[in-house]
Amino acid sequence: MSRRSKFLATWKTLPRQLRKVIVSVIGFTLITLGLLLIVLPGPFTLPFLILGLVVLGLEFAWADRMLDQVKAQGKKVDPRKLLKRKPKNPEPN
C-alpha cells in the first residue's frame, strides 16, 4: 500500500465535519495568502490561489466548479502573447 492510499484511507475515516474544518482552514489560508500577495510585495500569487481551490475542492463542490472555471480560463491564455514585447512608439517625423 502506497503512502497516498494509506493517507486517503485514514482521511476517509475522519468524521466528515472534521474533514471540512481541516480543508476549510488550509484552503482559505492559502487563498488569503494569495490575495495578500497581490497587494504586498512578493511573487507567486496565482499558485497560492489555485492551490487553495484544489484543497477546498476536496470537500466542497462549489470550489471544484470554480477550479474548473479557472482551468478553462487558463487554457484560453496564450503564453506567447504574455511574453511578446510591444514595439516602442515611433517618434513622429
C-alpha positions, 0 to 999 in steps of 0.5 A: 500500500502506497503512502497516498492510499494509506493517507486517503484511507485514514482521511476517509475515516475522519468524521466528515465535519472534521474533514471540512474544518481541516480543508476549510482552514488550509484552503482559505489560508492559502487563498488569503495568502494569495490575495495578500500577495497581490497587494504586498510585495512578493511573487507567486500569487496565482499558485497560492490561489489555485492551490487553495481551490484544489484543497477546498475542492476536496470537500466542497463542490462549489470550489471544484466548479470554480477550479474548473472555471479557472482551468478553462480560463487558463487554457484560453491564455496564450503564453506567447502573447504574455511574453511578446514585447510591444514595439516602442512608439515611433517618434513622429517625423 
